[in-house]
Amino acid sequence: MVQSYAMWEKRVRDLVESLMGADSEPLRGHLLDFLRAGEHGLAIETLADWIGDLEEPAVVTPADRARVLDLASEFPEETRIRVRRALADTTGK
């Protein structure tokens, strides 16, 4: 599991702030609520789902996708699998 949740949460918050604009405010709020509630796996899966569902996948750079994968790397395998699947869907569907 994640070594330091405080540091991990900061990394997620920074990534969310850099990726999500005003049009994503409701989802941004949900993600931050998940973090406050200690639902770390749900937060990273939700972020990956949002990226996978984007109509314009190029909005999120390969480096940012790699950051999400790195953030998920310390979670159980089922979480990592869901994150990888969500990020692999670059069709926007």
N, C-alpha and C positions, 0 to 999 in steps of 0.2 A: 504494500500500500504506500501511499504518499508519505514521504519522510516528514515534511513540514507543511501542514495544511495552510498555515498563514502565508507562507511564501508561494505555495501553489495557487491559492486564491488570488493573490496579488497578480500573478502571471495571467490568470484567467481574466480578471478585471481589466488589466491593461490590454489584453487581446480584444475583449468585447468592446472596450472604448475605441480601439483603433479600427474595428471592422464595422460597427453598427452606427448608422446615421440616425437622424431624427425620425425617419420613416419606420425604423425598427424599435422604437421606444417601448411598446408593450412587451415585446420579446426580451429586450434588454432588461426590463424590470423583472420579468420572470426568472431570467438567468441569475440575476443578483439576489432574488429571493431564495432560489435554490442554494446559493452559496451561504447565505445567512442562516439557512435552516440546516446546513451541514449535508445537503444532498449533492455531494461533489460529483458522483457518477452521473446523476441526472443532469447536472449542469453541463458537463462536458459532452454528454450525448445530445442534449438539446442544441448546443452550439454547433456540433457536427451536423445535425439534421438541418439546421438553418442554412448552413453552408451548402449542403447537398441539394437543398430545395431552391437555391437561388436561380432566378431566370437567366441571369448572366453570370455563370460560374467564374468567368475571368476576373470578376470583381475581387475575388479572394485569390491572392497570389499562391503559388506553390509553396513558398516559404511559410506563409500563414497556415496553410493546410498542414505542413510539417510541424508547426508549433502546436497545433491541436493534437496531432498524433503523439507528439512528445508529452503533452499534458496528460494524455490518456494512458501512457505507457506503464504507469505504476499501478493501474487498476486491474481488477480481475479480468481474465481472458474474455468473458462474455461482454464486458464493457468495451474492451479494445476492439473486439470483432464488430460490435454495433457502430462504433466510431469509424472504423475503416470502411465499413459498408456505406455509411452515410456520406463520407467524403469521396467515395469512388463514384457516386451518382452525380456526374457532371452534366447530365441532360436537363436538369432543372425539373424533373418529374418526381 
